[in-house]
Amino acid sequence: MRRLPLLAAAALLIGATPAHAAPEPFRVEGLPRGGFLTIREAPDPDSAPVETIPVGRRLLGFGCTNDTPSGNTWCRVKFGRSVGWARRRYLTPD
């Protein structure tokens, strides 16, 4: 039953992003050479990982929010078929 509150919180956070945000292309940057960015199920570093993306690869962003438990800015992203949340500090407009 603990999952239900987590899912409700995730739904609220997803609603915090622009409803019709146009996709924006980004490139993964700001990590060590050969590193990876982990996208997560929710905008929280303790959330389950969805996918890892190598530095330099492109992905699409669908809006960002800093209304998160950590106060950090996270963006809703898509890489291939994977959709999740990534820290904004590692995304550079492409």
C-alpha angles and dihedrals in degrees: 000000000000089000093066095066090045092051091047091051091049090051090053092049092049088053089055091071121081108283095225103025110168112235113263122200115234136176123217108246140148097062128103117282109275090020130132135225115222117216114206140206092246134018093267130097090228093055120109116275118249102182143341120232123200119237111269096028122126127238139165125254124207104190136310137237136191091192090106135124090256096042089234121131115255128182130210105238142179125210114178104314094335120103124188146111128296133184109260092222090072096050121088120188108253 
